């Protein structure tokens, strides 16, 4: 039997964090997570969007090379749950494309409600590789006391950096919409803790009632019947140019007065993402809760050194060569008119939208949001029900060559990953050195025999 989510709504906790290719400190991270989670009602689902999860060699090679980095987040969620009246979270699935990953955890009592899972990924970095890109997960959640299924899509993204790269970020978004196509998750994709892997089943769909396994057209990021959340280092800045010498004097500072040029609200007026959203040039159809937290990037090395000792920031110590910006964002697609017109009281409720204290491993602050989404299926568009919206009329068509392009990029990632491993890691250099020495010794042996 299905377990009832709290009060006819699914509570979802979303976190986005640029990890700066460093290993997480699980204890510190869990302590900061638990402080912003509601103790009385732990969230039903926890979604993590992680960028620069590990060095490029480990990220591109994946598998056991990436596991130590991801396992630390798994442990942190376990610790945070324990702090919330002993809540037990099950690791449902993790998926990465290069250096961007998403992880999904559900309360143990809701695990059996998950009917199917779809995954997708696309690279928008160099040669369409995954140094930048997006990865997505789509869940089918059985609604208690009925036959309907609640669909939730989660996309983790990392777009182009630098102040002057505004148009490139918009182009990255377009390529994500065109290339992020969802296919049924296989047994191999699912965490061993939730679904044991049986021999010969690696390429079989997890569950047969997945909409994507029915032979219908490919399902992209936007789909008529799914709720949608986007989280990541979207990299939109507060200026089109780098700071000039001395510009750091007007960077926002803690406790600046509202009329002071250093107050972050004056900088927020220049936020590129807000402007591009309003103009309909990126993240089409998405909504964002009001921002009442300081810029999340870029903090100085000094700030990172102090971060381990402080659970709350007492100063904003910015890097001088980047404008402080809200790079790390969480957006959601609001309910369609065809749903709210039928049930006027139904709506998505935003609880918190804030930044966690700086972690010593990164120059980005983690950002979190809590949403309560009505546990109701979004009705399909019919002739007599509802108008078209972005779900039914996406801003860009799916690229017909999406699969071919991803496979080609994946082959390049493996080559780059191997080269990076052999040249940029200590263990790889040791192997390369051993191979060179072995080759030289072999040549000497052959030369001595022939000589």
N, C-alpha and C positions, 0 to 999 in steps of 0.2 A: 504493500500500500504506500501511496505517496505521502510524504510529510508536508504539513501546511507551513508555508513561509509566513512570516509575521504579518498579521493584520492585512491580508489580501494584497500585500505588496512585497516585492523582493528588495531587500536592502543590499546595496552593492558598494563596496569600498574600492576605490581606484587609486593607484599610486603610480607616478611616473618619476624615473630617476636616471640621470646620466651618471654611470658608474665610473667613468674616466679610466676604464680598463683595469681597475683595481679590485682586489678581493674585499668583500664586505666584512664588517665586524658585526656578527649576528646579534650579540648581546646588546650592544649600543643601539643598533637599528631597531631591535624588538622593543626596547624600552621606550624609544621615541614613538614608535607605531602605537603601542598600547595606550599612550597618553592621549591620543586623539580618537581612539575607538570607544564607542559607547559601551560601558560595562554591563548595563542592564539588558541590552539586546545586541549581541555580537552580530556583525553583518553576515548575511547568508552566503555571499560570494565575495571573494577578494581577487582583484585583477591587478597584476603588476606589469607595467610597461618599462622595459629596461633598455637603455641605449649604451653603447660602448661597454658592453657587458664584460669583455675580456680583451686582451691584446689580439691584434688582427690574426696572428698565426693560429691561436686557439679558437677564435671565433669562426674563422673560415674552415678549419679542419673539423670542428665540432666534436660530437661524441665524448669520449673520455677526456679529451683536452679541455672541453668546456664545462664538464660536470662539476669540478670543484668550485667554480664561480656561481653556478646556479644552485648547488646544494646549500650554500650559505644563506640564500634567500629562503629556501625551503625551511631551514632550521630557524630562521628569524620569525617566520610566520607561525611556526609551532610554538615558539617561546611567547610571542605576542598573544596567541590564543590562550595559552595557559594562564596568562596574566588577566584574562577576561573571564573570570569565573570558570576557568578550566575548559574553555571552548576548544573542541577538537576539529581541526581543519584537515581535509583530505586534499592532497595534491592531485588535481584532476589531469592536467596536461601542461606541458611546456613546449613551445615551438620557437625556433629562431631562424632568421635569415641573416647570415653574417653576424654583424655586431649588434643587431637589434633582436630582442627577445620579448615574449610575453608568457606569463605564467598565470594559471587559474587555480584557485583553491576554493573549495566549498565546505560548508559545515557538514560534518559526517552524516548527520541525519537527513541531509538533502541529496546525498550522493546518488541514491536510487532514483531520484527524480530526473536525472540527466538521461535523456532519450537518445541523443545523437550529438556528434561533434563534427564540425567541418574546420579545416585549416587552409590558410593561404599565405603566400609570401611573394614579395617583389623587391628587387634591388633597384635603387635609383642613383647609386654612386658611380664611380669610375667604371666605364664599360658595363654599366647596369649591375655591377656587383653590390654586395650587401654591406659595404662600409657605411652606406646610407640606404634607407629603404623602409619597408613596413612589413609587419607580420600580423596576421589576423586569426582570430578564433571565433567560431559561431557555435552556440549551444542551443539545443532543443530541450526545454525544461517542461516536464509534464505538469499541467495545472491541476491541482487537487479537485476531486469531485466533478470531473468533466473529461471530455475527450480532446480538448484543445491543447495546443503546445505553445508555450511562451518562447519566442526566439530572441536571443541576445547576441549581438555581434560586437566584438571588441577588437580594435585595431591599435597596435603600437607602432609609432612612426618616428623617424629621425630624418629631418630635412637638411638642406644645404646650409653651411655656416656662413659667417661674415656679414657685416653690416650692408655691404653693397650688393649682396646676392639675393635681393628681394624677388626679382623675376625668376631666378633659378628655383627658389622655394615654391613659387606658384607652379612652375613647370614640374617640379618633383611631385606636387600634389596631384596634378593632372595624370602623371604617369602611374601614380599609386592607384588612382581610381580606375585607370585603364588596365593595369596589370595585376591587381590584387584580386585573384579569383579563388573561390573556395571549393574545395573538394572534400569528400568524406575522409575523416580521420581513419587511419588503419590501426590495427593492434600495436604495431611498432611505435606509433606516435604516442600512445597512451602510457601514462606513468605505470610502472610495474606495481606500485603500491595500490593501485585501484583496479587494474585489469591484468592478470598474469598473461605473459606472452607465450602462446603455444606454438610448437613447431609447425611451419607451413602456413601460418596465418598472417605473416607480416604484411602482405599486400591486400588483405581482405578488409572491407569496410567494418567499422566497429559495430554498427547496428544497421539493420536493413531498412528502417523507416526514415532514414535521412532523406530529405527532399532532393539533395544533390545526387543521390544514387538511383533516382527514378528515370534517368535518361533525359531530363528536361535541360533547357539551355543553361550554360554556365552561370553561376550566381556570383556577382561581384560584390563590392563593398556595400553598395546600396541595394536593398532588396525590399519588395513591397511589405513584407510581413514581419520584419525584424526591427527591434530596438537597436540603437547603434551608439557606441561610445568610442571616442578617439582620444588617445593620450600619448604624449611623447615630447621629445625635444624638437619642437617644431621650428626653433631657431629664428623666429621673427624678432627683430630688434627694435630699438627706439631711435635709430638714426640710419640714414643711407650711407654715411661716411664714418670712418674711424675717428676717435677723439683726437683733437689737436693737442699740442703740447700745452699743459696747464688746464685742460678741460676738466680734469678730475676734481678741481676745486668746487665745481658745481654739481658733482655727483650727489645723490640723495644720502642723507645721514640720519641715523636714528634720533628721534625726538625733534626733528626739524619742525618749525612752525608751519601751519597750513599755507601761509603766504610766502614762505621762504622758497627761494629757487632750488634749495636742496631737497625739498620734500618730494617723495616719490610720485605723488599724484600729478605733479606737473610733468614728470617724465612719462607717465602713463598716457598722457594725451598724444604722445608721439608713437605709441605702440603700433607697429606695422600690422600685426595680425588683426587687431580690432578694425583698422581701416580697410584691410583687404576683405575681411568678412562682410563688412557693411557694403562694400562695393561689389560683392559677389564674385571675387576673383580667386578665392580659395576656400577650402573647407565648406563647400556649398551646403546650405541648409542647417548647419550646426549652430547650437546655442552655447553660451558660456556664462557661468555665474559671475556676479560682480567680483572684481579683484580688489581685495583689501589687504594684500600682503606685499612686501617689498620685492624688487626684482630678484630673480632666482639665479642670475648669472651676470658677471663673472667675478667670483670672490678670489682674493689674493692668497698666496701661499701662507702668509701670516694668519689669515682668517682660518684656513684649513688646519693649521697647527693648534689653534685655540679651540677648534670645534670639538675635540675629544673631551675637553674638560668642562664644556658648557652645554647644558641641555636647553638653554635659551640664549639667543644672541644678544650681546650687550653693545655691540658695535657692528657697523657695516664697513668692512675693509675691502674695498673693491680693487681689482686689477686695473691699472691705469690705461691699458691699451685697448680696452673694449668698453663701449657704453653699457652700463647696467641695463639689463633687459629681462623681460618675462619670456624666456625661451621655452620654459617647461609648462605645458598647458594640458588641461583636460576639458574636452568638449563633448556634447551629447546632442543627439537628434531628438527634438521634441516630438510629442505625439501628433499624428496626422489629424487633419480636420475630420476625416471620416470616422475617427474614433472618438474624439471629443464631442462631436455633434450628436453622436448616439448616446454617449454617457458624459454629460457636461461636467460632472464632479471629478472625473478622472484626470490626473495630472502627475507629472514627474516632480518630485520634491527634492530640492538640493538641501542637504544638511550643512556640511562644512565644505569649504573650498579654501585651502590654505597651504602654506609651505611648512615643512618640518625644519628643525634646526639643521644647519650645515653639517655634513658628515666630513671627517678628516680626509677621506679618500677622494673627494671630488670638489671641483669649483662650481658645481651646481647644487642648489638646494633641491631635495625631493619635494614634490607637490602631491597633495592628496585631495580627493573629493569623495563625499558620501552622497549617494543617490538612493531614493526610494522610488522604484518603478512599479506601476500597477501590474499585478500579476494577472494580466489579461492578454489574450492573443490580439495582435493587430489584424483587423479584418482585411482581406484582399480587396483590391479595387474592383468594383463591378459597375455596370452601366447605371444602376439606380442607387449606388452608394458611394459618395465621396468624389472629390476632385483629384486630379493628378497632383502629386507633389514630388519632391526630390527622390523619394524612395522608388516611385514608379517611373520617373523620368530623370535618371541620373545626368549630371552635367556633361559626362563624357562616356562614349561607348567602350565596351570591353575590347581590348586589342585581340584580334583573331589569332595572333601569333604569340599570345601570352605564355603558353606552355613552352614553346620552342625557345623563346628568349630567356626564360628563367633557367632552363636546362643548360643553355649555352653559357649564361653567367655563372651557373654553379660550377661548371668545368673550369672556368677561369679562377673562381674562388679557391678551388682545390690546388691549382698550380701556384697561385699567389700564397696560399696558406703554407704549402710545403717550402717554398723559397723563404718566406718570412720565418718559418720555424728553424730552418737551417742557418739563417743569418742573424736573427734577432733574439733568439732564446739561447740560454746557456746549454741546455740539453741538446738543442739542435746543433749548436756550434761544436759540441763534443762529438756528436755523430759525424758531422762533416769532417772534422779533424781526423777522426779514426778512419774514415773512408780514404782520405788523402794519404795518410800514413800507410794504410794497407795497400793502396795502389802503388805507392813508391816502393814499398818493400817487395811487392810482387814483381815490379819492373826490375828491381835489383837482382832478384832471384833468377828471373828469365835471362837478364843480361849476363849474369855469372855463368849460367849453364851454356848459353850460346857462345860466350866469349872464351 
